[in-house]
Amino acid sequence: MTRMMPETSPISEAVGHEGGERRGLSRRALLLGTSVVAVVAALPAVQAAPAVAKVVKPPLPTWIVGTPGEANHEVIRAATREAAIQFRADPCDFEDDADADPASGEGGPACECCACTDRSGYEATRVAQWDGRPSASITDSDWLDAGFDAICARCGDTATRDDNGCNVAGEAICGGCMKLADWDIVDPEYAAELRAEAESLDPTADTGGRGM
C-alpha cells in the first residue's frame, strides 16, 4: 500500500539543526513577527518630493541696429537699447592703445575714431514680434513687415514700403513686380481700383490677375 503522508504547511513545520522535524513555530517567533508588522504599519507614509518646475527664462528683446538710410542693419538681442547699440558697434580704435589720451578725445566720450563715429550714428528699433525667433528664420518679408528694406524675391532689387513693396504669401515683392493678383491678396480694395482704372483706359484689356 502506498503510505499516505500527512499534509504539512511551510508555516507550521520547520526543520531543526539536527535534521529532525519540529512542528509549529515558537511563541517567541510569532510575537516577534507580529511586532515587526505593527512597527511597519505605524511608520508614517513617505511622501514623494514635489517636482521642481523648470524655470524658463524669457527671451532677450530683439532690436534692429544700424545707420538710418544705410544697408548695415543687424539683428541684435539685448536687454536695453543702449546695450544693443554697444553690441552692434565695433570697439574703439584706441581701446587697447596705451598711448591714448581720453582728455583729447582718444578713447574718451568725445572720441572721433571710425568705430565711435559709427556708434554715435546707430539707431536701435525694437522688434517685439521677433523675440525668441532664431535669426535664421527671419526672412526678407519679415524685414519688410518691420519697415526695413528687403530683397525682392522676383527680381533681386530692393523692395521697400516707399515703392509699394509688400509681403505676398511670405515673399518680399518690390513695387515694380507687384501684379493685380498680388494686390488681390494684400489689398483687395486697391486691386479693385487698379482693375477699374485699367478697364476705363482699355475696356478690352484682360486684367484678370495679370500685371498692369
C-alpha positions in Angstrom: 0.0 0.0 0.0 1.0 3.5 -0.6 1.8 5.3 2.6 -0.2 8.5 2.9 1.9 11.4 4.1 0.2 13.9 6.3 -0.2 17.3 4.8 2.1 19.9 6.2 2.3 23.7 5.9 5.5 25.6 5.4 4.4 27.8 8.2 3.6 25.1 10.7 6.6 22.9 10.1 10.3 23.7 10.3 13.5 21.7 10.1 15.7 21.6 13.2 19.5 21.9 13.3 19.9 18.1 13.7 17.8 17.3 10.6 14.8 16.3 12.7 11.4 17.8 12.1 9.9 20.3 14.6 6.2 21.1 14.3 4.9 24.6 15.0 6.5 27.9 15.5 7.6 29.1 18.9 5.6 31.7 20.7 8.7 33.9 20.6 8.8 33.8 16.8 5.2 34.6 16.5 5.4 37.6 18.9 8.5 38.9 17.1 6.7 38.7 13.7 3.7 40.4 15.0 5.8 43.2 16.5 7.6 43.9 13.2 4.3 44.1 11.3 2.9 46.5 13.9 6.0 48.7 13.7 6.0 48.9 9.9 2.3 49.8 9.9 2.9 52.6 12.4 5.6 54.2 10.3 4.5 57.4 8.6 4.0 57.2 4.8 6.9 58.6 2.9 5.8 61.3 0.6 7.5 61.8 -2.8 9.4 65.0 -3.1 7.5 67.6 -5.1 8.6 68.1 -8.7 10.7 71.2 -9.2 9.3 73.3 -12.0 11.9 74.2 -14.6 12.5 77.9 -14.8 12.2 79.2 -18.4 13.9 82.5 -18.9 12.1 84.9 -21.2 14.0 85.6 -24.5 16.1 88.7 -24.7 14.4 91.6 -26.5 15.2 91.9 -30.2 16.5 95.0 -31.9 17.4 96.1 -35.4 20.5 98.2 -35.1 22.2 100.2 -37.8 22.6 103.6 -39.5 19.3 105.1 -40.8 19.2 105.1 -44.6 22.1 102.6 -44.9 22.1 98.9 -45.5 24.1 98.0 -42.5 21.4 96.9 -40.1 21.7 93.8 -38.0 19.5 91.8 -35.6 20.8 92.2 -32.0 19.4 90.5 -28.8 20.0 92.7 -25.8 18.2 93.8 -22.6 18.2 97.5 -23.5 18.5 99.9 -26.4 21.9 101.1 -25.2 23.2 97.6 -24.8 22.0 96.7 -28.3 23.9 99.6 -29.9 27.0 98.7 -27.8 26.9 95.1 -29.1 26.5 96.3 -32.7 29.4 98.7 -32.6 33.0 97.9 -33.2 35.4 98.5 -30.3 37.0 102.0 -30.1 40.2 102.2 -32.2 42.0 103.4 -29.1 40.5 100.9 -26.7 43.8 98.9 -26.3 46.1 101.8 -27.1 48.3 102.6 -24.1 49.2 106.0 -25.5 45.5 107.0 -26.0 44.6 110.4 -24.4 41.0 110.5 -23.3 41.4 114.2 -22.5 41.9 114.9 -26.2 39.1 112.5 -27.2 41.1 109.4 -28.0 39.4 106.6 -26.2 37.1 109.0 -24.3 33.5 110.1 -24.7 34.4 112.6 -27.4 36.5 110.1 -29.4 36.1 110.6 -33.2 37.6 107.4 -34.4 35.7 105.4 -37.1 34.2 103.0 -34.6 33.0 105.7 -32.2 31.6 107.8 -35.1 29.6 104.9 -36.4 28.3 104.1 -32.9 27.1 107.6 -32.5 25.0 107.3 -35.7 23.4 104.0 -34.9 19.7 103.7 -34.1 18.0 100.7 -32.4 14.5 99.8 -33.4 12.6 97.4 -31.1 11.0 94.4 -32.9 9.0 92.6 -30.3 7.5 90.1 -32.9 10.9 88.6 -33.4 11.6 87.8 -29.7 12.6 84.2 -29.3 12.8 83.6 -33.1 16.1 82.1 -34.4 17.8 84.7 -36.6 18.0 82.2 -39.4 14.2 82.1 -39.6 13.8 85.8 -40.2 13.2 86.3 -43.9 13.2 89.3 -46.2 9.4 89.5 -45.9 9.8 89.9 -42.1 12.3 92.8 -42.6 9.8 94.4 -45.0 7.0 94.0 -42.5 9.2 95.6 -39.9 9.6 98.7 -42.1 13.0 98.0 -43.4 14.4 97.4 -46.9 14.5 93.8 -48.3 15.5 91.9 -51.4 12.7 91.3 -53.9 12.1 87.6 -54.4 11.4 88.0 -58.1 13.9 90.5 -59.5 16.5 90.7 -56.7 16.3 94.5 -56.5 15.5 96.4 -53.2 11.9 96.2 -52.0 10.8 99.0 -49.7 7.5 100.2 -48.4 8.1 103.6 -50.1 7.9 101.9 -53.5 4.8 99.8 -52.6 6.9 96.7 -51.7 4.7 94.1 -49.9 4.9 90.8 -48.2 3.0 88.5 -50.6 2.4 85.0 -49.2 5.7 85.1 -47.2 7.8 86.7 -50.0 9.1 90.2 -50.2 7.9 91.7 -53.6 9.0 95.1 -54.8 6.5 97.6 -56.2 7.7 97.0 -59.8 7.0 93.3 -59.5 3.6 93.6 -57.8 0.7 92.2 -60.0 -3.0 92.6 -59.7 -3.1 89.0 -58.3 -0.7 90.1 -55.6 -2.8 93.2 -54.7 -5.9 90.9 -54.6 -4.1 89.2 -51.7 -2.6 92.1 -49.8 -5.1 94.9 -50.5 -8.3 93.8 -52.4 -9.7 97.4 -52.4 -6.6 98.8 -54.1 -6.7 95.9 -56.5 -10.3 96.8 -57.5 -9.2 100.4 -58.0 -6.4 99.4 -60.3 -8.6 97.0 -62.2 -11.3 99.6 -62.7 -8.7 102.2 -63.9 -7.2 99.7 -66.4 -10.6 98.8 -67.8 -11.6 102.5 -68.1 -8.5 103.1 -70.2 -8.9 99.9 -72.3 -12.3 98.2 -71.9 -10.9 95.2 -73.9 -8.0 94.7 -71.6 -7.8 91.4 -69.7 -6.9 92.4 -66.1 -7.7 89.0 -64.5 -4.7 88.7 -62.3 -2.0 89.9 -64.7 0.4 92.7 -64.1 -0.5 96.2 -65.2 
